[in-house]
Amino acid sequence: MAGNFWQSSHHQQWLLDKQDLIRERQHDLNILNEEEYQKIFIFFSSVIQTLGEQLKLRQQVIATATVYFKRFYARNSLKCIDPLLLAPTCLFLASKVEEFGVISNSRLITTCQTVVKNKFSYAYSQEFPYRTNHILECEFYLLENLDCCLIVYQPYRPLLQLIQDMGHEEQLLTLAWRIVNDSLRTDVCLLYPPYQIAIGSLQVACVVLQKDHKAWFAELNVDIEKIQEIARYIINLFELWKQYDEKKEIRELLTKMPKPKPAPQR
């Protein structure tokens, strides 16, 4: 593993250009509009978060799984793999990479069945359709598409250092940490380095809590335009959330979403 973000595969291969991202999504955006596409990804980020919490995984593991999920669909259409299969597969892989320990196959499948039935019945009328062999097969496909670049740098560590430098404020840290979690529901993890995401999240937290740290931000040696872009992504997410009734809308969106062709019956 590269101990330095700038020498890592995260920096060298997985900070994408926004225009490339839009071009790669063109197939899906012919079927879904931009807002519908975003709503689907907000939903599956929640699926990963809920599954991770039920499996008692650390937030770092859940965040890495979410980044894997977003990286896969940054290069592939939604019709390549059902997101409901890719979501647990990303958690399965992330738990190993983040050295949390391997989740047992049976526990993963049982948790998926329980979560889909109890927490996401508003989205799915059928039960979770996949088994261990599907997850293991999907894991190979995921590894290939990630080009085996599995180390993901997250904004949590830089955020802790920034808060410490600012003069530790518990309330600010708690909110900024939550905003970093929310940022996983946007494209920022595909477009910006983690330290910039940490600063952008901290800036939004300061605005929400009406804390004036302008002088401190002014002293940071960063591209302030990039920080503003990240803050805009996060604020746009909050705006979308306000008028998005997931329980009413998601079933129709999942029906409209491009899907893999069913495997031929043997």
Secondary structure, DSSP 4 states (H G I P E B T S, - for coil): --SSGGGSHHHHHS---HHHHHHHTHHHHTTS-HHHHHHHHHHHHHHHHHHHHHTT--HHHHHHHHHHHHHHHHHS-TTTS-HHHHHHHHHHHHHHHTTS-PPPHHHHHHHHHHHHHHTSTTT-SSPP---HHHHHHHHHHHHHHTTT------SHHHHHHHHHHH---HHHHHHHHHHHHHHTTSSHHHHS-HHHHHHHHHHHHHHHTT---HHHHHHS-S-HHHHHHHHHHHHHHHHHHHT--HHHHHHHHHHHS--PPPPPP-
